[in-house]
Amino acid sequence: MQSTLLDREEEWQEVRRLLRSTADGFGQSLIFQGAAGTGKTAILHEAAARARSAGFRVMLARGSYLEHDVRLGLVRRLFDSVLPVLPGHDQQAFSRILQRLLREAGGRPEPGRTRRVLHLGLRRLLWADKNSPILVVVDNLHWADRESLEWLATLPQHIASMPIALLASVCAGIPGTDPTLVDETLIGSCRQVTLRDMTTNSVGALLADQFGSLPDPAFVAGVMRVTGGNPHLVTALTRKLVHEGGKPDPGRTAALDTVVLDLLGQSVRVRLRRVSPHAHAVLRAVTALDEEATLHRLCAIVGLDLDETADIVARLRRLGLLTADRGRLRVAQLLVRNAVLDEDTHGGLREIHAQAARLLRDEPGTEEAVCRHLILSTPIGEEWAAAALRSAARSALATGDPQRAVLLLQRSLSEPLSPDDRHEVLFDLAAAAGNNDLPEAAAYLTEALSERDSAYWPTRTLAGLIDVIALGGWEKDLARLFAAERGRLTTKAGLLGDRLAILSDRDSAEANEVQHLQEQEPEGALTLAVTARRVADLGADRPRALALADRVLKISPATPEELMARLQVCKVLMVAERTEEAVAQCEYGLDVARRWGHHFMIGFALTCQAACLRTAGDLSAADTAAREAMKVLTACRASPDSTAVLGLRATQVEILLDMGQVQKAAVLVDQSEPIPMKPRSRMDALLLGARGRLRRSLGQPLSALHDVIASGDYLTRHHVVNPLVSPWRFEAALAAQELDGNPQAQTHAQAELDGAHLWDTPGAVGRALRLVARVGYEPEARTRLEHSVDVLYDSDQRLSLAESLTDLGTLLARQREKTRAREVLRDACALAEETACAPLISRSRSELAAAGGRPKRPTSNGRSGLTASEWRVAQLAAGDRTNKAIAAMLFVEQRTVETHLTNAYRKLGIGGRDQLPAALRAAGLLATDH
């Protein structure tokens, strides 16, 4: 199937009408016009084939640019095309006619004689062939030589009452040999038809035929977008895609925008040379100017006067290569634009971009366009260029586009800069790169610090940047630089060096971080946050930890450092069991980071969110947040052994173990190996503890005990003793119990309970009471468990409450109190379902079945279930917004929206989206007039 013959029913009707009329003895002429690549040649050849099948004698020739000045060259090719099929005596007669014509062409015949001889020759052909109708087919009529054009222009007048037809094609926008004679031929024709581009349906039909399967609508739309529906380009692109293999599915759609067709650039260049010597330069200028391509700007770029430029543009528009919209010009097909760009092997377009930047500089409102051209241009060696690029970089950062800011600042380094300005640009580059690419940020910062004295360092910007780089694990080169410059540093720079040394020597960080932060900035947000975290680690003064956290929350984050402080205190809120507030603050921090486009902070916020959601008992949402966080941190090139990645990995393992996905947790631990038995940081210790829990789940209690005790030794040595921050004793007690009643079990359990009482939150105490009941003496277990349940009912620790209820129900059933056991276990099942903790769901259901009961039916009054994220997504979905729209509004992936909705449906006890509004109203979560 040829693309050029699809969707051409109107054109074929005209061809059929022409052939019928000619066969009846009434000759006509039909001329197809169209832009380059619209299928004129294919239609003419197909029409010739159909004419032959209908008994026509076909004379066919094609106008040639290279022979447009050869007298009677086209006529000779026309008669040559028919001679081989004539009988021998007719061939001789026509050969003599042709020889006489050629002799006349060599001299100066009287006016009109050549045309008369040609018309006579055509009639002789008609008589010789016993009145078989004749079809004269001329492709590229515009490149016929002048004498042939004169004959063809008069032909319609001579064939009106003869069975002879003329079928020709003309390419719009090509001036040809003699535009006047071409116009005469067009005027003299009975019918002119303009060929259009392909429709979406015809492109889809072609793709289905070539690929052998129905193409995805998005793929068809992509082909239309890059080809403009031009039949020649559609055919060439389809041929290339089929050759490469694969299917016409959405996964290949994005790649269409960058396809370069072989030889297309060369073909375009050759065609344009025939339009005008300057046509290719005009097309290149339009390609480079892009959105700024106007007629007057083209004049300035290509150096032509307005009239000549306008004439070339008009021709290129008729040729189908340019379009115009409100005075703006653009290349009509993306494939042609790609071909022009691909041919730019000598950097000519970069020079055009430089010209464009200079040209636009003095026009109002073109600052963004100037910088776009500067990025693509050669260095222009003028100071204003660097200033413009730096200004645009500041705007890009303000609008949350740090990647563009990096690109602009990198380009500014190629222009003249004073030493001071260069130093500032390097610092700005480090700050911008710190959003998305930590090793790049560290490299720029190291270069900036090494070039100037510390008195010139912007210490406030530097403080937050150092923390980001250190969290991502790229601080070592910076630490060495600070150490080498130690004797020459200013006081503030020296304090930063001390902090960096602490962060890079992780073994001492826990002990010294607060002290050095207080020396640097006693009332700063990060100082308050780290101090709050350390007070929470100590586990003895919850009111002070919360007071410090609340001071941080009153500071509206304006810098990454302040946002990091707010996210750190989310963990303080979490262990203080202000869980809903912690989740909400994580959401807020995530929104701020996304608004800034600060990808590392997005990853850090998602990490905090995952931990908080796990504590809230929303394991499915916690797992989603953790996976997204790892994607973001990996994209930022955070080091695998960095604080950020190790901390997230520990959280992921804990979440997966909560969900009963032991094998997935094992894979994550394997990816983190080797995990040192002597931790160098808090995150090493937490990951080691998570591995210990995994080993206990795999039936390896002795190895588990070794891991959690090694983890606990480090944490205790660094004064991290809060049982909600450092749960190593909980795991140690359970592992020891599995080792044939190891007496350490009760020791660890009692120490856990003492620590919980010291921190004095319901979750900590309830959890520790459950532990003591598990490893202690059974006569006391019931009292412990009942106390645990009573305490946890006053907390927001739903997962912990479900576990205590399951333990209590199991014990009651064992003590033959079946009725009460069933009531307790039904509550346990309901809570376990809400948290998506698979092991607990299985255990609570099994115990309930053993006690002779069934789980409660889900109810639609589901306030007990929804997290802040689920409620927010459910409200938007109830307002008829699509998942895609909700994802865009909340700056999350569409899969995250789907996960939140699935959880909301389950917790609200409904089957789908259409039931959301009613369910939310019934739960008091949606206004009745929503």
GUFIVEX-186566 format. One record per residue: x, y, z of N, C-alpha, C in turn. Coordinates in steps of 0.05 Angstrom, whole numbers, plus 5000, padded with zeros to 4 digits. Each point is the difference from the previous one (the first is absolute). Layout:
XYZXYZXYZ...
//
This chain:
501749765000498350245000501850255000499450194981501550244999498550225014501450155017498750225015498950214981501450044977499250214981497449934986499149755001497649924986497649965019500550045026497949985020498350255001497449975006498350235004500050194977500049894975500150164975497649964982497649945012497749934984499250234981500150255010499250224983501950024976502649965004501950024979499649784979499349755009499549794981497450044985498150145011497650064985500750194977501850195005500850174978501549854978501749815008501549844980498149834984498049885013498149834986498450174980499250245009498550184982501650074976502650065004501850064978500249774980500449765010500449774982497449934985497650035013497549944987499550194977500450265007499550214979501949964977502549945005501949964978499349764984499349785013499249764985497650054982498350195007497750084984500750194978502550084998500950184979500250295007499650075026500150285008502450035020502350074989502450035015499850235021501249955022500250205022502850005012500450205017502650005015499450035030501649875015499750005030502850045012500250195018502650065012499849995030501749835012500249995029502150195010499250165020501950185013500349915030502350065011500349945029502850065009500350015026502650045012501849764996502550035006501949784997499149775018500149754988499549765016497149945003498250134985497149945004499049784982501849884984499249764985499250044972501050214988499250064972501149794981502549925003501249804983498649745002499449915024498749745004497250004987498550215002497450014988500249994969501950154989500449994971500749724990501849875013500849734992497849805002498450025022497849835003497850054979499650264993498150074979500949894973502650014995501149904975499549704998500549865023499549715000497149934994498250155012497149954996499250074971501250204989499450074972500949784981502449895005500949794983498149765001499149945025498149785003497450054985499350264996497650074986500450034970502449934990500550014971501250264990500950175018501250254992502949964992500950174980502950024994501150225018501949935017501050195021502850104992500150274998502650134996500750135027502349925012500750095027502850115002500350235011502750115004499950185025502450065010500250165025501850244995499150245007501750234998502449985018502350094990502549975015501350275004500850065024501450255006502650014984501449774998502650004987499850034970497649954989499650024971498050214992499450185018497950204994500850194978502650014994500950184978500749854974499449744999500449844976497550024982500350134977497750054983498649744991497450005005498349774993500849755014501450025022500949765015497649845010498050145011497649865011498549864977499650154978498649884977501349744991502650024998501549764991499549775019500050055025499649785019497149894999498150184994497249914997499849814976501150084977499749834976501749755003502350025013501749775005498549795016498350095019498649825018498049834985499150094976497949854987501049854976502450074989501049874976500449705003501149915023500549715002497649824998497650115005497649834999498550024973501050174981498850034974501049784981498349944979500949814980502450114985501649834986502550084988499750244981498050004981499850224981499350265013498449995022499350245014502450115015501649815011502450095014501850164980500349904976501750144981498950284993497450014997498750264993500450205022499649915024500350195022502950075005501849824994502850065003500850234981498949994976500650214981498950275010497549995012498950255011501850115021500949835018501750095022502650124990501149874980502550104989499750284988497750044985499450264989499750215022498649925022499650195022502750085012501749805003502750065012501650194982499749964974501550184982498950285003497450035002498850265004500950125026500349845021500850105026502850114999501749894981502750094998500250264986498150084985500150264986498050195012499050194983498150195010497549984982498249825006497749964983498150245001498350024980498050225000498249975024498850225010498349995024497649814996499649825019497749825000500549754985502149984983500449764984500449755017501650035021500649775017497449895012498350185010497549915012498249864980500050114975498349884979501049714993502649984998501149734994499349815023500250095025499449825023497149925000498250194995497249934999499449804978501450044977499749814978501049725008502350005013501149745009498149865019498750145017498149885019497649884986499150154979497749894984500949754984502550024989501049764986500149765018500750045026500149795019497249885005498050185001497349925004499049834976500650094976499149864976501549734998502650015006501549754997499049785019499050095023499149815020497049944998498950054976497249934995498150135020500550265005498250165016499949905029502049855010500149955029500450275015498550055021500450255014502850035011500950245002502750065009499950165026501649935019500450155025502850105001500350265000502650135002500450075030502049885012500550035029502650155004499950235013502550165005500250065030502049875012500550065028502050235002499750165021501850245004499950184975497650074992499750174976501650255002500450115024501450255003502949994991501249764999502849984991500349924971497850004985500249954971501550234987501449944978501450214985498050194988500950234991498150214991498449914976501349884979498649924976497949795006500749815018498049805008497750135014500650195018497950145014498150154981501250124979498350154981498049814986501149764994498249804987497849915019500849935025498149905019497950225007500850255000498150215007497950034979500649934974498050014979498649744996500949795012498949734995497049995007499150115023497149985006498250104978500950204985498350114978499849814977501949824996500149834977498749725005499549945025499049735006497149995008498750234999497250015011498249814985500549954975498249814985501549764991502049935015501649764993500349825025500549744996500349825023502950025011500750245008502750055011499650155026501349925021499850145026502850075010500150225015502550095013499649985030501849865013500049975029502850095010500150205017502650115008500050075030502450055010500350095028501850245002499450175019501650245005500550025030502550055008500750035028499850295008498350055020499650285009502650115012500550254994502350135013502549984983500149834980502349984982499750184976501850194996499650194977500149864973501749804997500149854976501550154977499849884976501450114977498950274992497350014998498750254991497350025014499850145023497550015015497650094983500550184980497950104984498849784983501749844987498949784984498649795016501049955025498749825018497250105006499850265006497450125005498149974976501150044975498449974976498949724998501749805007499149724999497749965020500450115024498049965021497350134992500250244989497650144992498549854977501649884982498849864978498949725007500749905024499049735007497150015008498649784995497249995008499649985030501949885013499649955029502750005014500050145024502350005017499249895027501649825011499449885026502550045018499450105024502250055020500149765019502249875002500449775018500450105029498749875018500250075029501749785014500750075025501449815017498149785009501149795011498549775009498450075025497849865004498450035024501049805021499150045025500749825021499149724994497649974989498949734993501849864980500850154979501649874979502849935011501150165017502649935013499749755017497849995015499549765016499749754983498650034977499749774982502749914989501750194992502649924990501749865021500050115024501649875022499049725005497349975001498949735005500849804978500150104975500849824978502949935001501750205007502949955000501049845024498750055024500849865024498649745004497749974987498549765003498349995025499750225013498350025025499050285002497850035014498850275004501850175017500750244990501750185015498550135023501450075022498850155021499350284991497750115007499350274992502250215006501349975023502150195008502449984980500549764991502249964981499350134973497549964991499150134975500250305002499150115023500150295004502950095000501949845011502850074999501150014972499249814983500950004972498950254986497550065005498850244988501550255009500850015025501350235011502750054987501549794996502850054989500150014970497949904987500050014970498150214989498250105017498050194989498149864981500049734999498349854981501150004972502450104996501250004973500449714991498849924978500149724992502949894996501750164988502849904996501349955027499750195019501349975026498749775016497449974998498649785013501149734990500349984974501049754988502949945009501750214999502849965008500249935029498550145017500149945028499049725007497849934987498949735005502049784992501250054977502049804990502349975020500950235011502249995020499149865025497650065010499149885025499549704997498949924977499649714995502749864999501950124987502749884998501349975028499550195018501249995027498649795017497649914992498649805016498350135022498649845015498350105021497150044991498450105017497250044995499350305001497850074987499150295000498450065026501449995023498750045025500950265013498750085022500650265013502950025009501349785006502750005010502050124980499349994974501850104979499350294992497850105011499050264990502050235006501050015024501850225008502550014982501049764992502449994984499650114972497550024991499550104973501150294997499950155021500850284998502950044993501649805004502950024995501049844976498149884985500849844977501350174979502149904988501350134977499949814976498650074979499849834976502650024983501049774992502450004983499650164975501950164993500150164975497950214998498250035020497950214997501250284999502050055017501350265000501250074973501349804988501350044973497850054979497849855002497850034981498850285002499650095024498850275005501950214988502649975006501950194990500150024970499849784987500049994970497550144989497749945012497550124991500150315004501150085023500050295006501850154981502249874992501850134981498550074974498049844993498550064976498050235004499250055025498250225006501550264999502250015014501650255000502749935013502150144992502649965012500050055030498050165009499950075029497849855015498649824987497749875013500949835023502349854997500949835022500850175024501350234995500850185022497550105015497950064985497550095013498849785017499949754990499049785015501649955025502650014998501849975024499550225020499650254991499450225018497449965014498049914986497449955013500349785020501549794994500549785019501450105025502050174997501450105023498450205016498650194986498550205015497649885014498949784989497849865013497750185005499350045026497650165006500350304993502550094996500550284994500350054970499249814983500450034971497950184988500850244993498250194986501550094975498550124981501150084975502350205004499650205017502050205004502549895013499749825019502349875013501549834980498549864982501449844980501750184982498950234992501650184984502750075013499950055026502450085014502049765002498949765003501749765003501349924974498449994978501149904975501250234982499550255008501350224986498750064973497449954997498650074975498150225005499150134978498050215004497249885005498250165008497349905009498649864977500050124976498549894977501149724992502649984999501249744992499449795021500350075025499449815022497149924999498250194997497249934999499349824977501350044977499549824977500949725006502449975012501049735007498149865020499250165020498249885020497449914987498950164982497549934987500449744984502249974987500649754985500249765019501450045022500349785019497349925012498350205004497349935010498449844980500250084974498649854979501249724997502549985005501449744998499349825024498750115020499149845023502149985022502150154998502249985020499650205023498650224996499650205021497050045004499350075024497350095006500250275014497850155001500050275013497650025017500450125023497750045019500550275013498350194994500150275011502950124998501049974976502650124995502449845008499649775014502249835009500349774981502449954991500549794981501249765015499449764990501149765011500349794979501849815004500349774982497649825003498849934978497449865001500249725011502249864995500249725010502449985018499649875023502249965019502249834988499349824983502149834987501950174983498950204986501650184984501850165018498950105022501650165019502349835011499449755007502049825010502249964980499249984974502049964979501850244997498950245002501650244999502050015023499049935024501850005023502249794998499249774989501949784998502350064980499350164980502050074979501950225010499550115023501650235009502649905013501749884984502549885010502250205005499850244988502150205003499250245018497849965015499250215020498850254988499049994976498950244988497550095015498449825010497650085015500850145026502249935012500950135024500750294995501150064976500550284993497450154996498049864988497350134997498850065027500349815019499050055027501350245013502650034995501550245011498950254987499550004974498850234987497350065011498449795005497350045010500050125028501949915017500250115027500650304999501950074983500750294997497650164989498649884981497750134987497850055020499449805017497750015018500750165025502550045005500950125026498650275004499750164979499050275002497050024998498749774996497150004999498849945027497950155008498849955026498649735003500149895024498649755005501249754988502650024992501249774987502249875016500150065026502249905017500349694999497749875002500049714999501049894974499150134978500849914973503050054996501050235010502950064997501649775013499249925024501649795014499749734986497649954989499749754986502049984976500350224986501950014978502950005010500550135022502850005010500849725008498249845012500749735007500949844976498850054977500549854976502250124982501050245008501850144983502949955007501850094983502850015007500450235019502149995017500650235017500350254984498650225009500150244984501950215011501249945023502250175010499150285010497550025009499050265009498949975028500650205017499349975029497049995004498450134984497150005004498949724999501349824984498949734997500149855027502250025015500249875026498050115019499650265000498050135018497249904994499449984974497349914992499649715009502049834996499849725008499749965030501550165015499849985029497250095010499050214988497450105008497849794994500249874977498149794993500349765018502449945009500449785019498650065026500250245010498650075025497049974997498950084977497249964995499249714998501749844988499549714998499949875028501850085017500049895028497550095014499250254996497650115014497549864991500049894976497649874989500249705002502049905014500249715005501249844977501950124985501249864978503150015003501149865020502950015005501649884977499049814985501549884978500650214979498050174994500450214981502050215011499850055026501850195013502949904996500549745004502749894997500950044971498349954981500750034972500750294993498550195010500550284995502650095013500549915025502450085014502549884987499849744991502249884987500750154974498050084986500550164975501250275006499350125023501150275007503049995005501049765007502949985005501650034974498649974977501550034975500250294991498850185014500150284993501850155019500950244993501850155017498850055028501549935020499250045028502350105016499550195018502150085019500549785020502350005014500549795020497849975021499050235009497950005020497449874988499450084976497649904987500249704995502449914992500449714995499649855026501150105021499849885026497049975008498550214996497149995006498649804983500749984974498749824982500549715009502549945009500649735009498449935025499750195018498349955024497149954992499050174982497349974990499649734987502049924984499849744987499949775020501650025021500049805021497349985013498850245006497450015014497949884981500050074975498049914981500349704995502549904997500449724995499349835025500250125023499349865025497149925000498350114983497349924998499749724987501849944982499549764983502449824996502450105004502449854993502250055021500149835021501750065023503049994993501049814985502950014993500750244984498250094982500650234985500150255018498150015019500050225019502650015016500849765009502549995016502450094984500149934974502250074983500150314996497750124994499950294997500750145025499149905023500550135025503049985007501249774995502849975005501650194983499350034974501450194982499650285010497650085009499550275009501750065025500049825019501450055025503150014995500949854981502949994996501150254985498150154987500950224984500350265016498550035022500050265014500449965030500950225012500450005029497349975014500149885024497549945014498550245008501250245000498650245006497850064979500349894977498150044978497849784999500149815018498149784998497350095011497849944986497350065011499249785020500850055025499849795021497149915005498150184997497249925005499149804979500550064974499349814979501649745003502550035008501849775002499049805021498950105022499249835022498049794992497850104987497949814991501049814979501750104982501149844978501849785010501650065020501749805012498449775012497850075013498349795012498849814978499050134978498949844979502149814988502350114994502249844988500849785020500250065025500849805020498049785003497450075000497949805002500149814976500850124977500149834976502649854997501950045019502449845000502350104982500050264994502150104982501650225013500549975026501250225016503149965003501149784992502849945007502050204988499750064974501950194988499850285013497550085007499750255013501350005028499749785014501249995027503050024998501249874980502950024996500950294994498350134984500750284992499950185025497949975016499850165025502449945018500749755002502249925018502650134990500550004974502450124989500250305004497650135000499950295003499650095029500149815018499250065028501250255011502650044996501350235012499350274988498750004977499450254985497050065000498449845014497150044999499150225019497950144991498750195019498649845021499050155021498749865022497649854991498250134984497649864991500749774981501950034983500849784982501249785017501550075021501149795017497949835014497850135008497849865012498749814980499750104975499049824979501849764996502650055001501949794997499849795022499550105025499649825023497649824995497850134991497549854995500549794978501450084979500549824978501749765009501950065017501749785011498449815016498150115015498249835017498349824981498950124980498249854982501549804984502550064993501649804984501249785017500550065026500949805018497649915016498549824989497349945011500149885028502349895007500249875026499850215023500750254994499950205021497650204996498549964979497950194994497950025022499149775010497950015019500750165025502549985008500850135025500450304997501050094977501050274997498350194983498049884986498550164981498650245013498649965021498450215013501850225010502349935012501850205011501050194978500849894978501150174979497850164986497749894998497850164988499350245018500049955026499450225018502250224999502549924996502150204997499650164974499149864979499750134974497650195000497649895009497650164998498149905022500250115024498549895023497049984996498850194986497150014997499149924972501849894983499349924973498149765000498449984978498049794998501349725002502349974986501349745000501149935028501150205014501049965027497749915018497750134998497749935017499149724993500049934974499049744992501849785010502650034996501949795008500049975031499750235014499949995029497549855008497750064987497549865007500349704995501349934978500449724994501849865021502150145009501849885020498649975026498350195008498449985025498249764997498749974977498249774996501649745001502550004989501749765001500549915029500450205017500649945028497649885015497650064990497649875009499150065028500850245011499350065028498550265003499850174979498850275003498350064976497749874998498350034977498950294998499250135022499150284997502050184987502649975008502150184988500449944971500049744993500349934972497850124983497549995010497850114985500050304999500950135022500250295000502050104979502349864998501950074979498949954972498649784997498849934974497950214992498450095020498050204994501350274991502350065011501450254992500849984971500949764992500849964972497550034982497849895008497650014983498950284996500850185018499050284996501650154979502349884991501750124980499149914972499050184984499249934973502549954983500349764989502549944986500450164975502350144999500750164977502649904987501449815013502449894990500049695004501649864985500149715004500849925029501750175012500749945028497650015018498350214997497650025017498049784994499849924975498249784993501049745012502649964999501149765012499549995030500150245013499550015028497149925006498150104984497249935004499649704997501249894980499649714995501349835022502250105011501349855022498250005025498650225005498350005024497449844995499449934975497849814995500549745015502649925000500649755014499850035030500550245010499550055029497149995006498350124983497149985003499149714999501349854982499249724997500549845026502450025011500649845024498650125025499150254998498450115022497149944996499449854979497349904994498050214993501050224988498250194986500149924971499049764995500549874974498650144977497450075003498650134979501350264992500950155021501350254994502749954986501449795007502549944987499549934970497949854995499449934972499250254984498550185013499250244987502450184994501850025019502450164996501849894978500149734998501549884977498750074974497350004999498650084975500750294993500050175020500650284996502850034989501949875013502850014992500449904971498549794994500249884973498950204979497850145007499050204981502050224996501350095021501950224998502449914982501049765005502349904985499349974971497649914994499149974972499650284987499150195015499650274989502850114993502049955016502750094995501349844978499049764994501449834982502549885012500249995027502449905013499749705004501149854981499549715000501249865024502350085009501149875024498250045024499050245003498250055023497349854996499249964975497649834995500649725010502349894994500749745009500249985031501150215012500250015029497250015013498350174988497250025010498549744998500349864977498749754997501149795019502650025007501149815020498750055027499850255008498750065025497049925000498750044977497249934997499749705003501849844988499749715002500249915029501950125015500349935029497550075016499050244994497650095016497549834993499749944974497749834992500249725012502449905002500349745013499250015029500850215014499250035028497050035002498750144981497150035000498649754993501449794991498849754994499049984971500850194983499149994972502349894983500349735001502449884989500150014969497749984987499950024971501050274991499050215011500850274993503050055007500849885023502850035008501849874980499349764991501649864980500250164974497850114991500050174976501850235003499850145023501750245004503049925001500649775012502849925002501149934972498449874984501049934973500450254983498250195002500350254986502550155010500550005026502350135011502649894989500149734998502449874990500550084971497950014984500250094972501250284998499050185017500950274999502950035009500749875022502850015010501949884980499249784987501749884980500450194977497950134991500250194978501850245007500150075026501850215009502949905004500449754995502749875003501050025028498149965020500949985027501649745003502250015015501749775003498549775014500549754991498649775013500649985030502450105009500649985028499550265015498550184988499450265012498049975022499950205018498150005022497249994989499450154979497350004989499149734990501749864984499349754988499949785021502049995018499949795021497650035018499350245008497750045016497449924987499850064974497649924985499949704997502349884994500149714997499149865026500950105023499149885025497050025004498950234993497150045001498549824981501149964976498749834981499949715010502249915012500149725010497949975022499850195018498049985022497250004989499450164980497350014988499349734988501949904984499549744987499649775020501550015021499649795021497450035014499150255004497350055012497949884981500450024974498149914981500249704994502049875012500349714996501549934975501250204986501449954975503049955006500549775012502649935010502149984978499249874978501949964978500950274988498150184996500750264990501850155019499549975026501850135020502849884998500149744996502649874997501650104976498650054978501350104976501250285006498450175014501150265007502449995018500049825019502349975018502449904984499549814982502249904983501350224984498350194990501050224984501650195017499650005026501450185018502649885012500449754995502449875011502550114987502349995014500349905028499150225021498449915019499250175022502049955023501450205009502149965020498949915027501349815013499149925027500850215020501950184993500750235017499150254985497550095005498950234985501850255004500050164978501450265000498050235003497549954999498050215001497449895011498250195007497349925009498749834978500350084975498649864978501149724996502749975003501149735000498749835022499750125023498949845023497149934995498450194989497249944996499749794978501750014979499849794979500949735011502050005018500949755012497749895017498650175015497849915016497749894982499550134977498049904981500849724990502649974994500949734991499649795022500450085025499549825022497149915001498250194996497149935000499449814977501250064977499649824976501049725007502349985012501149735006498249855020498850145018498149875018497649904984499150164981497749924983500749754983502649974994500949784984500749755017499550025026500549775018502949985008501450235002502950005008500350175025498949915022499950185024502850075011502049814998502650065010501350234985500049984973501150214983498550265005497449985003498450235005500850145026500549845020500750115026502750144999501949894985502650134997499750274986498350014979499750254985498750215017497949945014498550215015501650095024501649825012501650095023502350184990501249944977502150174989498850274993497650004989498750254994499450165026499049865020499350135025502550115014502249864999502550095013500850274988499950034974500850254987498050225009497549954997497950205006500250095029500349815018500150075028502650165006502249934988502550145004499750294991498350054980499550274990497550125011499049895022497850125015497450004985499649804982497449964987498649775014498450075021498949805017496949995000498850204988497150004998499049754986498249845012499249754988498550034973498950244995498650054975502050084978502350095008502150084980501949764996500649865022501949784999498649755011498649854983498449775010501649745002502650025004501649775000499449805022499350115024499449825023497549834994498050124987497649864993500749754983501750044980500749784982501949805015501750115017501849825015498449825018498050105013498349845018498749774985498850064977498649804984502049794990502350094990502049814990501049825023500550125023501049855023498049795009497450084999497949815008499949754982500650054975499949774981502449825004502050095015502349835005499649845026497949845001499449835022499750155027498550224999499550155024502550135012501650114983502450145009499350215021501349995023499250195022500450294992501650064979500250284991497450124991498149824992497550104989498650185020499649915024498650165020501550255008502749975000501750245007499550224979500249924975499650204978497250115001498049835005497250095000499550205023501149945023499650195022501450264995502449994988501450254993498450164980498749864981498350144981497750145014498849865019497850125015500950245017502349985012501050225016500550254982501149954976500450224982497450124990498049834996497450104991498750175022500249925024498850165022501550265002502550014995501650255002499150194978499549904976499150174977497050065004498649815011497250045009498150084977499949834980497950044979498449734999497450024994498449754999501149784982501050094976501049804982502449865011501950155011502449875011499449815023498250105018499449835024498449764991497950044983498449774991501649794986501850094983501749824985501849845019501250145019501849865019498549815018497650075008498349825016499449744985499450034975499549764983502549824999502350134998502549854999500549855026499650135022500449875026498149775003497550044990498149785002500849764983501250054977500949784983502349845011501950135013502449865009499949945030497950105014499949965029498449765008499249995026498449775010497150044992498749774992497250024990498150105021500249945026498150115019499950314999502250134994500050294998499450104972500049834981499750094972497350134995497949885011497350114995499850295010501050045024499950275012501750194983502349924991501750174984498650074973498849804988498750044974497550185003498549965020497650175004500950295005502150035015501150275005501050124974501449834983501050094974497750104983497949854999497750074983498750265010499750025026498850255012501750244993502649975002501850234994499950074971500149804982500150054972497450114988497849955014497450114990500150315001501750115017500350295002502150114981501149834983502250094982499049984971501750094982499449974971501749774988501049835017501749774991498249764994498850014976498049804993501249724996502349994988501349754995500849875027501150155017500849905027497549905015497850164998497549925014499049734988500149974974499049764987501749765010502650045003501749785010499349925029499650215017499349945028497349875002498150084983497349885001500249714991501749944980500349734990501249825022502150115013501249845022498149955022498450215007498149975022497849804993498950034975497949814992501049725000502449964990501249735000500249885028500950175019500349915027497349945013498050174994497349955011498949744989500449954975499049754989501349765013502750035005501449785013499049955028499150225013498949985027497049945000498949924976497349914996497950215004500750264996498150225001499350074971498649814987499550024971498550244992497950075014498350224992501650264999501450065023501550255000502349984980501249774997502249974981499150074972497649914992499050064974499650314996499050135020499650294998502750144996501949925016502650134998501349944973499849764991501349924975498650134976497450045001498750144978501050294998500450135023501250274999502849994989501549795008502749974990500049964970498249844989499949954971499450264985498150155011499250254986502450194998501450035023502350185000502349904982500449745001502149884983499450054970497449974993499350064972500650294992499550185018500550284995503050064995501749865014502850064999501449854977498649804988501149844978502449845009500149935026502249835010499249714996501149884979499249734991500449795022502349995014500349795021498050035022499450245008498150055022497249934991499350074975497449934989499649705001502049854991499849714999499849885028501750105019500049895027497450075014499050254998497550075014497649854989500049954974497749854989500149715008502549895000500249725009499249965029500850185017499349985028497050045004498850184984497150055002498549754991500949884978498749764990500249785020502449975013500349805020498250045024499450255005498250075023497149984992499449924975497349974991498750254990501550204991498850254992500650074971498750224990500550104973500750305002501650104981500650285000497650184997500250245009497850204996499850074971497550064991499750104973500950294999501350084978500850284998497650195000500350225012497850205000500950244985498050164991500650234983500850245017499649985026500750235018502949975007501850094982502849925002501950215009499350185018501950205008502549875013499649765011502349875014502349944981499549994974502049914981501750204987498950224990501450164980502250175012502349984987502250185006499550274987501750195007499750274988500249984969501949844991500449984971497649864986499049795013497749864988497550175000499650155021497750185002500150224979502450104996500450224980499449894972501149774994499649884973497149924996498849895021497249924998498150234995500650235014498350244995500250094972502550014989500350094972498749814981500249745005498749804983497050025001498950065024497150045003499150244984501850194994499350234984500349964970500049744991500149934972502650064986502250025015502650044988501249724993501449994978501349754992502549955017500949755000502449945015502450164989500150034974502250164988499950285009497650125001499850285009500750035030499249805016500650015029503049985003501349824985502949975002501550264993499050144980501250254992499650215022497750015012499450205021501749965024500549745007501449945025502949944996501050034975502849954993500949725008498349804995500849725006499649844975500949755000499649824978497149905000499049934976497349914998499649745015502149835002499849765015499550055030501150225010499650075028497150075005498850154981497150075002498449745001500649824982498549744999500249855026502550005012500349865025498350135022500150275002498450135020497049954997499150004975497149954995499349715007501749814993499549725007499749975030501950135015499849985029497550135011499250234987497650145009497549834995499949874977497649834994499849785021502349885006500049785020499150105027501150225009499450105027497250115002498950104978497350115001497949784994501049764992498249784995498450034975501250124979498550044975501449864977498649984977501149854978501350174978499650265000501150164978499650295003500950154980500150295000497250135001498049874988497450124999498750005028501049845018498950005027501450195020502150124990501750175018498450235012498650174984498750235013498149925023498449804995498149925021501549895025502149844995501549885023501450225016501150194986501450225014498050175016497750054989498050155015499149855024499549744997499149835022502150005023502550014992502250005020500650285011498450204990500550285009502550124988500949894977502550104988499650164975497550054993499450164976497550165005500250254993497750185004497749914982497550035010497749914984499650144975501150244997499650164976502449974982501749805004502549974984499349954971
//
